[in-house]
Amino acid sequence: MDIRSQFPVLGRKVYGKELVYLDNAATSQRPLKVLELQERICRESNANVHRAVHALSGEATEYYEDGREAVRRFINAPGRENVILTSGTTASLNLLATCFTERYVGKGDKVVISQAEHHSNIVPWQIALSKAGASLEVIPVDERGELCMDEFRKVLDGRVKLVSVAHVSNVLGIVNPVEEIIREAHSKGIPVALDGAQGIVHQKVDVQALDCDFYAFSGHKIYAPTGIGVLYGKKTFLEEMPPYMGGGDMIDKVTFEKTTYAPLPLKYEAGTPNYVAAACFAPALDFALEAGMDDRIVPYLMDELPKIEGLHLYGNPAGRERKIPLFSFTVDGTHPSDIAQIMDKLGFALRSGHVCAEPLMDVLGVPGIVRASFAPYNTFEECCRFVEALKRVLSMLR
Ligand SMILES: Cc1ncc(COP(=O)(O)O)c(C=O)c1O
């Protein structure tokens, strides 16, 4: 399969230089099949879903539900009722934090997260738990960036109502030992939620085999459009938790005295959804299944980046098979945003700053990092050019 020709944006130039897009952990690019489906639906079938009897509404609803079915198959969820469509990982985690806390968390209770969480898996919990008189328990990471599993085991007491951790950190790029986390937590009767924003892209996720209780991710990081995401949940929790937002589509019967709610998954899907983006999950996930990463990229960068004088690479797991192609680093005597800005002028799109993980920056003792994250359409040649360009930029800055 000629991957690059499916991504028109990769052919463009920035500042007269060939674009090398290495900010995939923030947002990935979309293949032609996704772009074409988006356009076709908007041109031919635009209507509201689940509401009218007319043909266009039927087509829009079918597109929406086809997108959900593509997600269900991709993560091997038992049924469509387990797949809640949201606007993204952030929305999924806010839904979970609000509804789970309301139903299951009381005064003095705790939710366990790690030091390596994205703000989306910290702040929603702080908001919800503070209202409940509950608090966060934070598991540390070691100098390699690995979760301290001994600490994790120690904190699992009767007060812990949920463990909510990243499948893969957006800074460290390490696949966390989620099977072990789930096994340990379940042995104490504690459910586990995974922030899969990065994990879904680089790991085969089978929610039934994993036995996680919740799994959240975004479409735009896995070749689908922005504005769509998923919260997978086990049925018992989704049945027992209260709805998140009220409005159209999430109801069964409304009277001024009392309202009853729609069955799953619509109970959590108030209002008109981004059904076009949802439909695009089908071709986007097809691409994700077909396309593989160049497996030379991780070992090459794990070897070459630390050779650069003064460069500190964050996220060095004991086994390289647990490193995704995401590399965060700082370089002594330089500022991350200076590196990213000059690299941009050379055509390399990198991310810099705290990358929505300020508490982890504090742990690492840095104000921010530079991050290069790769997708299947990035070539090994681009990866080598990235290292050469970085060396050139550093020689200018130091
Ligand atoms: C680990 C992780 N969690 C959550 C998010 C938030 O995703 P979104 O902005 O798509 O809601 C991101 C995005 O970078 C992420 O990497």
The ligand as an SDF file (V2000), in Angstrom:
LIG
                    3D

 16 16  0  0  0  0  0  0  0  0999 V2000
   -2.9350   10.8130   27.0190 C   0  0  0  0  0  0  0  0  0  0  0  0
   -3.9260   11.8480   26.5600 C   0  0  0  0  0  0  0  0  0  0  0  0
   -5.0880   11.9870   27.2080 N   0  0  0  0  0  0  0  0  0  0  0  0
   -6.0140   12.8710   26.8280 C   0  0  0  0  0  0  0  0  0  0  0  0
   -5.8090   13.6980   25.7400 C   0  0  0  0  0  0  0  0  0  0  0  0
   -6.8720   14.6710   25.3370 C   0  0  0  0  0  0  0  0  0  0  0  0
   -7.3670   14.3770   24.0760 O   0  0  0  0  0  0  0  0  0  0  0  0
   -8.3900   15.3540   23.3410 P   0  0  0  0  0  0  0  0  0  0  0  0
   -7.7430   16.7100   23.3260 O   0  0  0  0  0  0  0  0  0  0  0  0
   -8.5370   14.7570   21.9870 O   0  0  0  0  0  0  0  0  0  0  0  0
   -9.6530   15.3530   24.1160 O   0  0  0  0  0  0  0  0  0  0  0  0
   -4.6170   13.6040   25.0360 C   0  0  0  0  0  0  0  0  0  0  0  0
   -4.3250   14.5130   23.9100 C   0  0  0  0  0  0  0  0  0  0  0  0
   -3.2000   14.8560   23.6380 O   0  0  0  0  0  0  0  0  0  0  0  0
   -3.6490   12.6470   25.4530 C   0  0  0  0  0  0  0  0  0  0  0  0
   -2.4890   12.5080   24.7990 O   0  0  0  0  0  0  0  0  0  0  0  0
  1  2  1  0
  2  3  1  0
  2 15  2  0
  3  4  2  0
  4  5  1  0
  5  6  1  0
  5 12  2  0
  6  7  1  0
  7  8  1  0
  8  9  2  0
  8 10  1  0
  8 11  1  0
 12 13  1  0
 12 15  1  0
 13 14  2  0
 15 16  1  0
M  END
$$$$
